[in-house]
Amino acid sequence: MILRTVDAGTCEENSWISDIVGFQDWDDPIEVAMTQIKARNWKPGRIGVDKNSYSLTVQRYSAWQIALPKTDLLTIQRCTAWSMILLAG
């Protein structure tokens, strides 16, 4: 799970997800995600995206598509208050 650092504690306390990476409000979440993807040696696959997130602008969604052209961006239900979940696979 990649989300704003300010939301990481709530995620840890109320979620089954244990692999949580936070980013500061001034950080680029796509850059943070790309760093994690490369560090984990993940291949193109799927990323779950909360399209209802206030932080996922049209511009940012387009940037995701450009950054990960061989990756499927899947819509996730609003099961959490955060914008994106990296799905291995």
TAMOVEN-V393630 format. One record per residue. N is the residue number from 1. SS is DSSP state (hx for helix, st for strand, lp for the rest). PHI is phi in degrees with one decimal (999 if undefined). D_FIRST is the distance of its C-alpha to the first C-alpha in Angstrom with 1 decimal. Layout:
n=N ss=SS phi=PHI d_first=D_FIRST
n=N ss=SS phi=PHI d_first=D_FIRST
//
This chain:
n=1 ss=lp phi=999 d_first=0.0
n=2 ss=st phi=-118.0 d_first=3.8
n=3 ss=st phi=-155.7 d_first=6.4
n=4 ss=st phi=-60.5 d_first=9.9
n=5 ss=hx phi=-56.1 d_first=11.1
n=6 ss=hx phi=-61.8 d_first=13.4
n=7 ss=hx phi=-98.1 d_first=11.0
n=8 ss=hx phi=-62.6 d_first=9.1
n=9 ss=hx phi=-61.5 d_first=12.1
n=10 ss=hx phi=-62.8 d_first=12.3
n=11 ss=hx phi=-63.0 d_first=8.9
n=12 ss=hx phi=-60.8 d_first=10.1
n=13 ss=hx phi=-76.6 d_first=13.5
n=14 ss=hx phi=-119.7 d_first=13.0
n=15 ss=lp phi=-135.5 d_first=10.3
n=16 ss=lp phi=-82.8 d_first=10.7
n=17 ss=lp phi=-77.3 d_first=7.2
n=18 ss=lp phi=-107.3 d_first=8.3
n=19 ss=lp phi=-96.6 d_first=6.3
n=20 ss=lp phi=-120.2 d_first=4.8
n=21 ss=st phi=-120.7 d_first=6.1
n=22 ss=st phi=-101.8 d_first=8.2
n=23 ss=st phi=-132.2 d_first=10.8
n=24 ss=lp phi=-74.9 d_first=14.2
n=25 ss=lp phi=-59.1 d_first=15.8
n=26 ss=lp phi=-89.5 d_first=18.1
n=27 ss=lp phi=-80.5 d_first=15.7
n=28 ss=lp phi=-89.3 d_first=15.1
n=29 ss=hx phi=-63.0 d_first=11.4
n=30 ss=hx phi=-69.7 d_first=12.6
n=31 ss=hx phi=-62.9 d_first=14.3
n=32 ss=hx phi=-61.5 d_first=11.3
n=33 ss=hx phi=-63.3 d_first=9.4
n=34 ss=hx phi=-62.8 d_first=12.8
n=35 ss=hx phi=-62.0 d_first=13.4
n=36 ss=hx phi=-66.3 d_first=10.4
n=37 ss=hx phi=-61.1 d_first=11.7
n=38 ss=hx phi=-67.6 d_first=15.2
n=39 ss=hx phi=-62.9 d_first=14.7
n=40 ss=lp phi=-92.3 d_first=13.4
n=41 ss=lp phi=57.0 d_first=16.2
n=42 ss=lp phi=-78.4 d_first=14.4
n=43 ss=lp phi=-92.8 d_first=16.8
n=44 ss=lp phi=-53.1 d_first=16.7
n=45 ss=lp phi=-159.0 d_first=15.2
n=46 ss=st phi=-134.5 d_first=13.0
n=47 ss=st phi=-130.1 d_first=10.2
n=48 ss=st phi=-83.7 d_first=9.6
n=49 ss=st phi=-126.2 d_first=10.6
n=50 ss=lp phi=-87.1 d_first=11.8
n=51 ss=lp phi=-71.3 d_first=15.3
n=52 ss=lp phi=-93.6 d_first=16.4
n=53 ss=lp phi=-71.2 d_first=14.3
n=54 ss=lp phi=-66.0 d_first=16.9
n=55 ss=lp phi=-91.5 d_first=15.1
n=56 ss=lp phi=-99.3 d_first=15.1
n=57 ss=lp phi=-77.5 d_first=18.7
n=58 ss=hx phi=-60.2 d_first=20.8
n=59 ss=hx phi=-61.4 d_first=21.1
n=60 ss=hx phi=-68.4 d_first=17.4
n=61 ss=hx phi=-61.5 d_first=17.0
n=62 ss=hx phi=-62.1 d_first=20.1
n=63 ss=hx phi=-63.0 d_first=18.7
n=64 ss=hx phi=-59.3 d_first=15.7
n=65 ss=hx phi=-62.2 d_first=18.5
n=66 ss=hx phi=-72.0 d_first=20.6
n=67 ss=hx phi=-67.4 d_first=18.0
n=68 ss=lp phi=-129.9 d_first=17.1
n=69 ss=lp phi=-64.3 d_first=20.3
n=70 ss=lp phi=-101.2 d_first=20.0
n=71 ss=lp phi=-112.3 d_first=16.6
n=72 ss=st phi=-82.7 d_first=16.5
n=73 ss=st phi=-95.5 d_first=14.5
n=74 ss=st phi=-97.3 d_first=14.3
n=75 ss=st phi=-77.8 d_first=14.7
n=76 ss=lp phi=-106.0 d_first=12.7
n=77 ss=lp phi=-69.7 d_first=14.5
n=78 ss=lp phi=-77.2 d_first=13.8
n=79 ss=lp phi=-85.8 d_first=12.6
n=80 ss=lp phi=-135.6 d_first=10.5
n=81 ss=lp phi=-96.1 d_first=11.5
n=82 ss=lp phi=-117.9 d_first=8.6
n=83 ss=lp phi=-85.1 d_first=8.9
n=84 ss=st phi=-149.8 d_first=6.6
n=85 ss=st phi=-128.5 d_first=4.6
n=86 ss=st phi=-82.3 d_first=5.9
n=87 ss=st phi=-107.0 d_first=8.6
n=88 ss=lp phi=-67.6 d_first=10.9
n=89 ss=lp phi=139.0 d_first=14.4
//
